[in-house]
Amino acid sequence: MHSLNWTSRLISRALRSSFSTLLDSATGATTKGAAKPNSNRSRPRFVSVVCGFAKDNLRHKYKPGKYGEDSWFKASTEQADVMGVADGVGGWRSYGIDPGEFSSFLMRTCERLVRCTHFNPQRPVNLLAYSYCELMEQKKPILGSSTACVLILNRETSTVHTANIGDSGFMVVRAGEIVHKSEEQQHYFNTPFQLSLPPPGHGPNVLSDSPESADTMNFPVKEGDVILIATDGVFDNVPEDLMLQVLRDVEGERDPVKLQMTANTLALMARTLSLNSEFLSPFAISARRNNIQARGGKPDDITVVLATVAM
């Protein structure tokens, strides 16, 4: 175990060093090239809500920021609104490891780092990188793996910056159409990219991707845009056209109660379809494309973070 601590800390220091360089260069570029803020311009913000279900409600009691092995966070500062989700890889449970601890630590640390002075609203990958580094430096190792997706609204530039690693993801709806969405990252079918810290002796057999492997995007947002960020329990079970029908109804919505009702609807829809053995789910369709005969939904933890952009 001491060897694991020493190795993980060595790796985390190397990661921290490389991301400090990225942070400094990105911050420097922002400072030198940024225009002076226009105090007369309205600044966008998120109106956001959350809903979800644990796959096994009997095993998992409700805890803030968690639905089973899924975790999420929301944070807001004067310069940015930030949302994120993470999905602990459930296979670790057979080794006596709680997959939810890894994802929960990542999201709690991201939330804390948003409020630090070095937070850069253009670099969501930095949040993942520094959270992962802190996880690897813990005296008591937090073992496991997780996918993650973080989304930042830079309120000064009305621009959203995203970092996604694995098969959690996001979707942006405007004027009834999907205008931006993440692409899942898979090594092969049902094996997503993931941040990992395996137990001693398992390293060579465990997939472990670096935070800089995350797929990053940035794009401007407009008033009324609907933004969904969710774990694969949603995307694997709800067809895109059905999801779009639900999200269209809340374009421009500022009432958090109505937004919460839509988040509840989407989460319950994912939950219901995941337990339907006859439904040809997106997961089953993907399995068939990989020559695996499958039918029905995919029971899983489900997390929905839903927001609209208000100016």
C-alpha positions as CSV (number, residue, x, y, z in Angstrom):
1,M,0.0,0.0,0.0
2,H,3.0,2.3,0.7
3,S,4.2,1.6,-2.8
4,L,0.8,2.5,-4.2
5,N,0.8,5.8,-2.3
6,W,4.3,6.7,-3.5
7,T,3.6,5.8,-7.1
8,S,0.2,7.6,-7.2
9,R,1.7,10.7,-5.6
10,L,4.6,10.7,-8.1
11,I,2.2,10.5,-11.0
12,S,-0.1,13.2,-9.6
13,R,2.9,15.6,-9.1
14,A,3.8,15.1,-12.8
15,L,0.2,15.7,-13.8
16,R,0.0,18.7,-11.5
17,S,3.2,20.2,-13.0
18,S,2.0,19.7,-16.6
19,F,-1.4,21.3,-15.8
20,S,0.2,24.2,-14.0
21,T,2.0,25.0,-17.2
22,L,-1.3,24.8,-19.1
23,L,-3.1,26.9,-16.5
24,D,-0.4,29.6,-16.6
25,S,-0.3,29.7,-20.4
26,A,-4.1,29.8,-20.7
27,T,-4.4,32.4,-18.0
28,G,-1.7,34.5,-19.5
29,A,-3.3,34.3,-22.9
30,T,-6.6,35.3,-21.5
31,T,-5.2,38.3,-19.6
32,K,-3.2,39.6,-22.6
33,G,-5.9,39.1,-25.2
34,A,-9.1,39.8,-23.2
35,A,-11.2,42.9,-23.9
36,K,-12.2,45.1,-21.1
37,P,-15.6,44.0,-19.7
38,N,-18.6,45.9,-20.7
39,S,-20.6,46.7,-17.6
40,N,-23.7,47.6,-19.6
41,R,-24.0,44.2,-21.2
42,S,-26.3,41.7,-19.5
43,R,-24.4,38.7,-18.1
44,P,-25.8,35.2,-18.7
45,R,-26.5,32.7,-15.9
46,F,-27.8,29.2,-15.5
47,V,-31.2,28.4,-14.0
48,S,-30.5,24.8,-13.1
49,V,-32.0,21.8,-11.4
50,V,-31.1,18.2,-10.7
51,C,-32.9,14.8,-10.6
52,G,-31.8,11.2,-10.6
53,F,-32.2,7.6,-9.4
54,A,-29.9,5.0,-8.0
55,K,-29.9,1.7,-9.9
56,D,-30.4,-0.1,-6.6
57,N,-32.5,2.0,-4.3
58,L,-32.3,-0.6,-1.5
59,R,-28.5,-0.6,-1.4
60,H,-27.9,3.2,-1.9
61,K,-29.5,5.6,0.6
62,Y,-29.9,9.2,-0.7
63,K,-26.8,11.4,-0.1
64,P,-26.5,15.0,-1.4
65,G,-24.6,15.1,-4.6
66,K,-25.0,11.4,-5.4
67,Y,-27.4,8.9,-7.0
68,G,-25.9,5.5,-6.4
69,E,-22.4,5.5,-8.0
70,D,-23.1,8.7,-10.0
71,S,-22.1,12.0,-8.5
72,W,-22.8,15.6,-9.5
73,F,-22.1,19.2,-8.5
74,K,-23.3,22.7,-9.3
75,A,-21.3,25.9,-8.4
76,S,-21.7,29.6,-9.1
77,T,-19.3,32.5,-8.8
78,E,-19.4,36.1,-10.1
79,Q,-17.5,35.0,-13.2
80,A,-18.9,31.6,-14.0
81,D,-21.6,28.9,-13.5
82,V,-20.3,25.4,-13.4
83,M,-22.0,21.9,-13.6
84,G,-20.5,18.5,-13.6
85,V,-21.4,14.8,-13.5
86,A,-19.3,11.7,-12.9
87,D,-20.1,8.0,-13.1
88,G,-18.1,5.5,-10.9
89,V,-17.3,2.3,-12.8
90,G,-19.4,-0.4,-11.2
91,G,-17.1,-3.3,-11.9
92,W,-15.0,-2.4,-8.9
93,R,-17.7,-3.5,-6.5
94,S,-16.7,-7.2,-7.1
95,Y,-13.3,-6.3,-5.7
96,G,-14.8,-4.9,-2.5
97,I,-14.3,-1.2,-3.7
98,D,-17.2,1.3,-3.5
99,P,-17.3,2.8,-7.1
100,G,-19.2,5.8,-5.8
101,E,-16.3,7.1,-3.6
102,F,-14.1,7.9,-6.6
103,S,-16.7,9.8,-8.6
104,S,-17.9,11.6,-5.4
105,F,-14.4,12.8,-4.5
106,L,-13.9,14.1,-8.1
107,M,-17.1,16.2,-8.1
108,R,-16.7,17.5,-4.5
109,T,-13.2,18.6,-5.3
110,C,-14.2,20.2,-8.6
111,E,-16.9,22.2,-6.7
112,R,-14.3,23.4,-4.1
113,L,-11.8,24.4,-6.8
114,V,-14.3,26.6,-8.6
115,R,-14.1,28.9,-5.7
116,C,-10.3,29.1,-5.6
117,T,-8.4,32.1,-6.8
118,H,-6.7,30.2,-9.6
119,F,-9.9,29.0,-11.2
120,N,-9.9,29.6,-14.9
121,P,-13.4,29.7,-16.4
122,Q,-12.1,28.7,-19.8
123,R,-10.4,25.5,-18.7
124,P,-12.8,22.8,-17.4
125,V,-10.1,20.2,-18.0
126,N,-8.1,21.9,-15.3
127,L,-10.8,21.1,-12.7
128,L,-10.7,17.5,-13.7
129,A,-6.9,17.4,-13.7
130,Y,-6.5,19.0,-10.3
131,S,-9.3,17.0,-8.7
132,Y,-7.7,13.8,-10.0
133,C,-4.3,14.9,-8.7
134,E,-5.8,15.5,-5.2
135,L,-7.4,12.1,-5.3
136,M,-4.1,10.4,-6.1
137,E,-2.4,12.2,-3.2
138,Q,-4.8,11.0,-0.5
139,K,-3.1,9.2,2.4
140,K,-5.8,6.6,2.3
141,P,-6.1,5.7,-1.4
142,I,-9.5,6.2,-3.1
143,L,-9.5,3.3,-5.5
144,G,-11.7,2.8,-8.6
145,S,-12.5,4.6,-11.9
146,S,-14.9,7.1,-13.2
147,T,-16.1,8.9,-16.3
148,A,-16.7,12.7,-15.9
149,C,-18.1,15.7,-17.7
150,V,-17.7,19.3,-16.6
151,L,-19.3,22.3,-18.2
152,I,-18.5,26.0,-17.5
153,L,-20.5,29.1,-18.5
154,N,-18.0,32.0,-18.7
155,R,-20.4,34.8,-17.8
156,E,-18.2,37.5,-19.1
157,T,-17.9,36.1,-22.7
158,S,-21.3,34.2,-22.8
159,T,-19.3,31.2,-23.8
160,V,-19.6,27.6,-22.6
161,H,-16.4,25.5,-22.2
162,T,-16.7,21.7,-21.8
163,A,-14.5,18.8,-20.9
164,N,-15.8,15.2,-21.2
165,I,-14.0,11.9,-20.6
166,G,-15.9,8.7,-21.2
167,D,-19.6,8.2,-21.9
168,S,-21.3,10.8,-19.6
169,G,-22.0,13.9,-21.7
170,F,-24.1,17.0,-22.5
171,M,-26.5,18.3,-25.1
172,V,-27.6,21.9,-26.0
173,V,-31.0,22.6,-27.5
174,R,-31.9,25.9,-29.3
175,A,-34.9,26.7,-31.5
176,G,-36.0,23.1,-31.2
177,E,-32.8,21.6,-32.5
178,I,-29.7,20.1,-31.0
179,V,-26.9,22.6,-31.7
180,H,-24.1,21.1,-29.7
181,K,-23.5,17.8,-28.0
182,S,-20.6,15.7,-26.7
183,E,-19.4,12.5,-28.3
184,E,-18.8,9.5,-26.1
185,Q,-15.2,8.2,-25.8
186,Q,-14.9,4.5,-25.9
187,H,-11.9,2.2,-26.0
188,Y,-14.3,-0.5,-27.3
189,F,-18.0,-1.3,-26.8
190,N,-19.2,-0.5,-23.2
191,T,-15.7,0.4,-22.1
192,P,-15.5,4.1,-21.9
193,F,-12.4,6.3,-21.3
194,Q,-12.0,6.8,-17.5
195,L,-9.8,8.2,-14.8
196,S,-8.5,5.4,-12.6
197,L,-6.6,4.5,-9.5
198,P,-6.4,0.7,-9.4
199,P,-5.4,-1.4,-6.3
200,P,-1.8,-2.8,-6.1
201,G,-1.2,-5.5,-8.6
202,H,-4.0,-4.5,-11.0
203,G,-2.3,-1.6,-12.8
204,P,-1.4,-3.3,-16.0
205,N,-4.9,-4.8,-16.4
206,V,-6.8,-1.5,-15.8
207,L,-7.7,1.1,-18.3
208,S,-6.5,4.5,-17.1
209,D,-6.8,7.7,-19.2
210,S,-5.3,11.0,-18.3
211,P,-7.4,14.1,-17.8
212,E,-5.8,15.6,-20.9
213,S,-7.5,12.8,-22.9
214,A,-10.8,14.6,-22.3
215,D,-12.7,15.9,-25.3
216,T,-13.0,19.7,-25.0
217,M,-15.3,22.1,-26.7
218,N,-16.3,25.8,-26.5
219,F,-19.2,27.6,-28.0
220,P,-21.3,30.8,-27.5
221,V,-24.7,30.4,-25.9
222,K,-27.9,32.5,-26.3
223,E,-30.7,33.4,-24.0
224,G,-33.2,30.5,-23.7
225,D,-30.7,27.7,-24.6
226,V,-31.4,24.4,-22.8
227,I,-28.4,22.5,-21.5
228,L,-28.6,18.9,-20.4
229,I,-25.6,17.3,-18.7
230,A,-26.1,13.6,-17.7
231,T,-24.6,10.2,-17.1
232,D,-24.8,7.3,-19.5
233,G,-27.9,6.0,-17.6
234,V,-29.8,8.7,-19.5
235,F,-28.1,8.5,-22.9
236,D,-28.1,4.7,-23.0
237,N,-31.9,4.5,-22.4
238,V,-33.6,7.5,-23.8
239,P,-33.5,7.9,-27.7
240,E,-32.3,11.3,-28.8
241,D,-35.5,12.2,-30.6
242,L,-37.6,11.5,-27.4
243,M,-35.1,13.5,-25.3
244,L,-35.4,16.4,-27.7
245,Q,-39.2,16.4,-27.4
246,V,-38.9,16.8,-23.7
247,L,-36.2,19.5,-23.8
248,R,-38.0,21.7,-26.4
249,D,-40.7,22.3,-23.9
250,V,-38.5,24.3,-21.5
251,E,-36.6,26.6,-24.0
252,G,-36.5,30.0,-22.4
253,E,-38.0,28.7,-19.1
254,R,-36.8,30.6,-16.0
255,D,-39.2,29.0,-13.5
256,P,-37.1,26.5,-11.5
257,V,-40.3,24.6,-10.6
258,K,-41.2,24.0,-14.2
259,L,-37.6,23.1,-15.0
260,Q,-37.6,20.7,-12.1
261,M,-40.7,19.0,-13.4
262,T,-39.0,18.5,-16.8
263,A,-35.8,17.1,-15.1
264,N,-38.0,14.7,-13.1
265,T,-39.8,13.6,-16.3
266,L,-36.5,12.9,-18.1
267,A,-35.0,11.0,-15.2
268,L,-38.2,9.0,-14.7
269,M,-38.3,8.2,-18.4
270,A,-34.7,7.0,-18.3
271,R,-35.5,4.9,-15.2
272,T,-38.6,3.3,-16.7
273,L,-37.0,2.5,-20.1
274,S,-33.9,1.1,-18.4
275,L,-36.2,-1.6,-16.7
276,N,-38.1,-2.4,-19.9
277,S,-36.8,-5.7,-21.2
278,E,-38.6,-5.3,-24.6
279,F,-37.6,-1.8,-25.5
280,L,-34.9,-1.4,-28.2
281,S,-32.8,1.1,-26.3
282,P,-29.9,3.2,-27.7
283,F,-27.6,0.8,-25.7
284,A,-29.1,-2.3,-27.3
285,I,-28.8,-0.7,-30.8
286,S,-25.1,0.1,-30.1
287,A,-24.6,-3.5,-28.9
288,R,-26.1,-4.9,-32.2
289,R,-23.8,-2.7,-34.2
290,N,-21.0,-4.5,-32.4
291,N,-22.5,-7.9,-33.2
292,I,-23.9,-8.4,-29.7
293,Q,-27.5,-9.5,-29.7
294,A,-29.2,-7.4,-27.1
295,R,-32.7,-6.0,-26.4
296,G,-34.2,-3.9,-23.6
297,G,-32.9,-1.0,-21.5
298,K,-29.7,-0.9,-19.5
299,P,-30.4,-0.7,-15.7
300,D,-28.0,1.9,-14.3
301,D,-27.7,4.9,-12.0
302,I,-29.3,8.0,-13.6
303,T,-28.3,11.6,-13.1
304,V,-29.9,14.6,-14.9
305,V,-28.6,18.1,-14.5
306,L,-30.8,20.5,-16.5
307,A,-30.3,24.2,-17.1
308,T,-31.5,27.1,-19.2
309,V,-29.5,30.2,-20.1
310,A,-31.0,33.4,-18.7
311,M,-29.6,36.9,-19.5
